[in-house]
Amino acid sequence: MASAYVLSFMFVLTQYLLLNCASAAVHNHQVDTQERESDGSFRARDFEHYGDSGHHSEFDHEAILGSVKEAEEFDQLSPEEAKHRLGDLLLKMDLNGDKMIDRPELKDWILNSFRKLSQEEAVERMKEADDNRDGVVSWSEYLSDAFGVDSEEEILPEDTGDTGMLVHEEKQMWAAADANGDGTLDIDEFEVFTNPEEHEKMHAFLLAQTMREKDSNKDGSISFEEFIGDRGGHDKAWMVAERDKFDHELDADRDGKLNAEEIRRWIIPDNDEIALEEVEHLFASADDNSDGRLSFPEILDHYQQFVGSEATDYGDHLMGDHFDDEL
């Protein structure tokens, strides 16, 4: 009987592990390229933190690790190894060496993670654009990658690339990102170009693009009707929700239209605000004694919230909750 049970258990365990491996292979970490919401604003880094299915921990892990690839790697680690590696990170996060992580330390760490994620995104994007693998992207290589052409002469005035910008707008941004003026973009310059929402010196170009697309009467502001644009045709509930967003979230001075500063706040995510919200989220999850600081043991006790360890979850659960009890 025991032997039959063990064989039955091993079969079930194998199925769990196979399912778990498949789940890990399609885990929802991904290196993002520049994306926008349907209204034209740039997607915030935490845009998938909470979804229809609830809380998605992938954002938490990437905010701590600063790398999609490392987050995927942690998903495959045992709990022991995940805790060990997290412990090493805590020593770097703990700037004053008191074995505690306070809110400013965690916020600084998360903001640095955002910068690292942007760099990682640029590296992935550069692999696609740098045809001759010389470590820089030329304007012609970018045209080929983004527009599918060899020269500007092949692009129509109304054609747009991956960013939704016209070619002359792209070229202005290229020149602004080309810090040394050599006509090519190295990885740091390319990161500025491909993540313009992350760099204040590029915001004027994004504002100009939005005004071109939205300000149909060219009065230098955006009305609610212009904000909706060709997104109309939804049901009444959607229109009411958009009106409420426009009036109470975007139109800060309540004058019925969006000025340049209001448009900037609308289209460009505030990483500082996102980092603060993530700090509060992690503190709510791990500050067990509510003292306003996270001790190393508190963080390690909640390691799955911070870095994850998905590979053994199902097997450990099955072994711990079923196998031992039955035997």
C-alpha positions as CSV (number, residue, x, y, z in Angstrom):
1,M,0.0,0.0,0.0
2,A,2.7,2.4,0.9
3,S,4.6,1.6,-2.2
4,A,1.5,2.2,-4.3
5,Y,1.0,5.5,-2.6
6,V,4.6,6.6,-3.2
7,L,4.3,5.7,-6.9
8,S,1.0,7.7,-7.0
9,F,2.6,10.6,-5.2
10,M,5.6,10.6,-7.5
11,F,3.3,10.8,-10.6
12,V,1.3,13.7,-9.1
13,L,4.5,15.4,-8.1
14,T,5.9,15.0,-11.6
15,Q,2.8,16.6,-13.1
16,Y,3.0,19.5,-10.7
17,L,6.7,20.1,-11.6
18,L,6.0,19.9,-15.3
19,L,3.2,22.4,-14.9
20,N,5.4,24.6,-12.8
21,C,8.3,24.5,-15.3
22,A,5.8,25.5,-18.0
23,S,4.5,28.3,-15.8
24,A,8.0,29.6,-15.2
25,A,8.8,29.6,-18.9
26,V,5.9,32.0,-19.5
27,H,6.3,34.1,-16.4
28,N,5.2,37.6,-17.0
29,H,8.5,39.3,-16.8
30,Q,9.4,41.2,-20.0
31,V,11.8,43.7,-21.3
32,D,9.6,46.7,-22.3
33,T,10.3,48.9,-25.2
34,Q,8.8,52.4,-25.4
35,E,5.0,52.0,-25.1
36,R,2.1,54.4,-24.7
37,E,-1.4,54.1,-23.4
38,S,-4.4,54.5,-25.6
39,D,-4.7,58.2,-24.6
40,G,-1.1,58.9,-25.6
41,S,0.6,59.0,-22.2
42,F,3.6,56.8,-21.6
43,R,3.0,53.7,-19.6
44,A,4.2,54.0,-16.1
45,R,6.6,51.3,-14.9
46,D,4.0,49.9,-12.5
47,F,1.2,49.8,-15.1
48,E,0.8,46.0,-14.6
49,H,1.4,46.0,-10.9
50,Y,-2.3,45.5,-10.3
51,G,-4.6,44.1,-12.9
52,D,-7.9,42.4,-13.4
53,S,-6.6,39.2,-11.8
54,G,-5.2,41.1,-8.7
55,H,-1.7,41.9,-7.6
56,H,1.2,41.0,-9.9
57,S,4.5,40.5,-8.0
58,E,6.7,40.8,-11.1
59,F,6.9,44.5,-10.7
60,D,8.0,44.2,-7.0
61,H,10.8,41.8,-8.0
62,E,12.0,44.0,-10.9
63,A,11.9,47.1,-8.6
64,I,14.3,45.4,-6.2
65,L,16.5,43.6,-8.7
66,G,16.7,46.3,-11.4
67,S,16.7,43.6,-14.1
68,V,14.1,41.6,-15.9
69,K,16.7,38.9,-16.6
70,E,17.6,38.6,-12.9
71,A,14.0,38.5,-11.9
72,E,13.5,35.6,-14.3
73,E,16.6,33.9,-12.8
74,F,15.3,34.4,-9.2
75,D,12.0,32.7,-10.3
76,Q,14.1,29.5,-10.8
77,L,16.0,29.6,-7.5
78,S,15.3,27.6,-4.4
79,P,14.0,29.6,-1.4
80,E,17.4,29.1,0.3
81,E,19.4,30.5,-2.6
82,A,16.9,33.4,-3.2
83,K,17.2,34.4,0.5
84,H,21.0,34.2,0.3
85,R,21.2,36.4,-2.7
86,L,18.6,38.8,-1.3
87,G,20.8,39.1,1.8
88,D,23.7,40.2,-0.3
89,L,21.6,42.9,-1.9
90,L,20.4,44.1,1.5
91,L,24.0,44.8,2.5
92,K,24.2,47.2,-0.5
93,M,20.8,48.7,0.1
94,D,21.7,49.5,3.8
95,L,23.6,52.7,3.3
96,N,24.1,53.5,7.0
97,G,25.0,49.9,7.9
98,D,22.5,49.6,10.7
99,K,21.0,46.3,9.4
100,M,17.7,48.1,8.8
101,I,16.2,49.4,5.6
102,D,14.3,52.7,6.0
103,R,12.0,54.3,3.5
104,P,14.6,56.7,2.0
105,E,17.1,53.8,1.5
106,L,14.4,51.7,-0.2
107,K,13.2,54.5,-2.4
108,D,16.8,55.3,-3.5
109,W,17.3,51.7,-4.3
110,I,14.1,51.4,-6.3
111,L,14.9,54.6,-8.3
112,N,18.3,53.1,-9.2
113,S,16.5,49.9,-10.2
114,F,14.4,51.9,-12.6
115,R,17.5,53.4,-14.2
116,K,19.0,49.9,-14.5
117,L,15.8,48.6,-16.1
118,S,16.0,51.5,-18.7
119,Q,19.5,50.5,-19.5
120,E,18.5,46.9,-19.9
121,E,15.7,47.9,-22.2
122,A,18.1,49.9,-24.3
123,V,20.6,47.0,-24.6
124,E,17.8,44.7,-25.9
125,R,16.7,47.4,-28.3
126,M,20.2,48.1,-29.5
127,K,20.7,44.4,-30.4
128,E,18.0,44.9,-32.9
129,A,19.2,48.2,-34.3
130,D,23.0,47.8,-34.4
131,D,23.3,45.8,-37.6
132,N,27.1,45.9,-37.9
133,R,27.6,45.1,-34.2
134,D,30.1,48.0,-33.7
135,G,28.6,49.0,-30.4
136,V,26.9,52.2,-31.6
137,V,23.8,52.9,-33.7
138,S,24.0,55.1,-36.7
139,W,21.1,57.2,-38.0
140,S,20.9,54.9,-41.1
141,E,20.7,51.8,-38.9
142,Y,18.0,53.3,-36.9
143,L,16.0,54.3,-40.0
144,S,16.3,50.7,-41.2
145,D,15.1,49.3,-37.9
146,A,12.3,51.7,-37.1
147,F,11.1,52.7,-40.5
148,G,12.3,49.8,-42.7
149,V,14.1,52.1,-45.1
150,D,17.7,52.9,-46.1
151,S,17.4,56.7,-46.3
152,E,15.1,59.6,-45.3
153,E,14.1,60.1,-48.9
154,E,12.1,56.9,-48.8
155,I,9.9,58.2,-45.9
156,L,6.7,60.1,-46.5
157,P,6.2,63.3,-44.4
158,E,3.3,61.6,-42.5
159,D,5.1,58.3,-41.8
160,T,5.9,57.5,-38.2
161,G,8.3,55.0,-36.6
162,D,8.1,52.9,-33.4
163,T,7.6,56.0,-31.3
164,G,4.8,57.5,-33.3
165,M,6.9,60.5,-34.2
166,L,7.5,61.9,-37.7
167,V,11.0,61.4,-39.0
168,H,12.0,65.0,-38.6
169,E,10.9,64.8,-34.9
170,E,12.9,61.7,-34.5
171,K,15.9,63.4,-36.0
172,Q,15.6,66.3,-33.5
173,M,15.5,63.8,-30.6
174,W,18.4,61.9,-32.1
175,A,20.5,65.1,-32.1
176,A,19.5,65.9,-28.5
177,A,20.5,62.4,-27.3
178,D,23.8,62.5,-29.3
179,A,25.8,64.1,-26.4
180,N,29.2,64.0,-28.2
181,G,27.8,65.1,-31.5
182,D,29.5,62.3,-33.5
183,G,26.3,61.3,-35.4
184,T,26.0,57.9,-33.7
185,L,24.5,56.8,-30.4
186,D,26.4,54.7,-27.9
187,I,24.5,52.7,-25.3
188,D,24.1,55.6,-22.9
189,E,23.0,58.0,-25.6
190,F,20.7,55.3,-27.1
191,E,19.1,54.8,-23.7
192,V,18.2,58.5,-23.6
193,F,16.8,58.3,-27.1
194,T,14.7,55.2,-26.6
195,N,13.5,56.1,-23.1
196,P,12.9,59.9,-23.6
197,E,10.2,60.0,-20.9
198,E,13.0,59.1,-18.4
199,H,15.1,62.2,-19.2
200,E,14.0,65.7,-18.6
201,K,15.9,67.2,-21.6
202,M,13.8,65.1,-23.9
203,H,10.4,66.1,-22.5
204,A,10.0,69.1,-24.8
205,F,10.0,66.8,-27.8
206,L,7.4,64.6,-26.3
207,L,5.3,67.6,-25.5
208,A,5.6,68.9,-29.0
209,Q,4.5,65.5,-30.4
210,T,1.5,65.4,-28.2
211,M,0.5,69.0,-29.2
212,R,0.8,68.1,-32.8
213,E,-1.4,65.0,-32.4
214,K,-4.0,66.5,-30.0
215,D,-4.1,70.3,-30.3
216,S,-6.4,70.4,-33.4
217,N,-7.2,74.1,-33.1
218,K,-3.6,75.1,-32.4
219,D,-4.4,77.3,-29.4
220,G,-1.6,75.8,-27.3
221,S,-3.8,73.8,-25.0
222,I,-5.8,70.6,-25.1
223,S,-9.6,70.7,-24.4
224,F,-11.5,67.6,-23.3
225,E,-12.8,67.0,-26.8
226,E,-9.2,67.1,-28.1
227,F,-8.1,64.8,-25.3
228,I,-10.7,62.3,-26.4
229,G,-10.0,62.7,-30.1
230,D,-10.6,59.7,-32.2
231,R,-11.1,57.5,-29.1
232,G,-14.7,58.5,-28.9
233,G,-17.5,56.0,-29.6
234,H,-17.3,54.2,-26.3
235,D,-20.2,53.8,-24.0
236,K,-21.5,56.5,-21.6
237,A,-19.7,55.0,-18.6
238,W,-16.4,55.2,-20.3
239,M,-17.0,58.8,-21.3
240,V,-18.0,59.7,-17.8
241,A,-14.8,58.1,-16.4
242,E,-12.6,60.0,-18.9
243,R,-14.4,63.2,-18.1
244,D,-13.8,62.7,-14.4
245,K,-10.1,61.9,-15.1
246,F,-9.7,65.0,-17.2
247,D,-11.4,67.3,-14.7
248,H,-10.1,66.0,-11.4
249,E,-6.7,64.4,-12.2
250,L,-5.3,66.2,-15.2
251,D,-6.8,69.8,-15.2
252,A,-5.1,71.0,-12.1
253,D,-6.1,74.7,-12.4
254,R,-9.7,73.7,-13.4
255,D,-9.9,76.0,-16.4
256,G,-11.3,73.3,-18.7
257,K,-8.2,72.7,-20.7
258,L,-4.7,71.3,-20.3
259,N,-1.7,73.7,-20.5
260,A,1.8,72.6,-21.2
261,E,2.7,71.7,-17.6
262,E,-0.5,69.7,-17.1
263,I,0.1,67.9,-20.4
264,R,3.7,67.1,-19.3
265,R,2.3,65.6,-16.0
266,W,-0.3,63.6,-18.0
267,I,2.0,62.0,-20.6
268,I,5.2,61.5,-18.6
269,P,5.1,59.1,-15.6
270,D,6.5,60.3,-12.3
271,N,9.1,57.7,-11.3
272,D,9.6,59.4,-7.9
273,E,5.9,59.0,-7.1
274,I,5.9,55.4,-8.4
275,A,8.9,54.6,-6.2
276,L,7.2,56.1,-3.2
277,E,4.1,54.1,-3.8
278,E,6.2,50.9,-4.1
279,V,8.0,51.7,-0.9
280,E,4.7,51.9,1.0
281,H,3.5,48.7,-0.7
282,L,6.6,46.8,0.4
283,F,6.5,48.2,3.9
284,A,2.8,47.3,4.3
285,S,3.8,43.7,3.2
286,A,6.9,43.2,5.4
287,D,7.0,45.7,8.3
288,D,5.6,43.1,10.8
289,N,6.3,45.1,13.9
290,S,5.1,48.4,12.4
291,D,8.2,50.3,13.6
292,G,8.6,52.2,10.3
293,R,11.8,50.2,9.3
294,L,12.4,46.9,7.7
295,S,14.9,44.7,9.5
296,F,16.9,42.2,7.5
297,P,14.9,39.2,9.0
298,E,11.6,40.9,8.2
299,I,12.6,41.2,4.5
300,L,14.0,37.7,4.3
301,D,10.9,36.3,5.9
302,H,9.0,38.0,3.0
303,Y,11.6,37.2,0.4
304,Q,8.9,36.2,-2.2
305,Q,7.4,39.6,-2.0
306,F,10.8,41.2,-2.8
307,V,12.5,38.8,-5.2
308,G,10.4,35.7,-5.6
309,S,11.3,32.1,-5.9
310,E,8.8,30.3,-8.1
311,A,10.5,27.2,-9.1
312,T,9.8,25.1,-6.0
313,D,6.5,26.6,-4.9
314,Y,4.3,23.8,-6.1
315,G,6.7,21.0,-5.2
316,D,7.4,22.4,-1.7
317,H,3.7,22.9,-1.1
318,L,2.8,19.4,-2.2
319,M,5.7,17.9,-0.2
320,G,5.0,19.9,3.0
321,D,1.2,20.0,3.0
322,H,0.3,16.6,1.6
323,F,3.0,14.0,1.6
324,D,4.1,14.4,5.2
325,D,0.6,14.5,6.5
326,E,-0.5,11.4,4.6
327,L,2.6,9.4,5.6
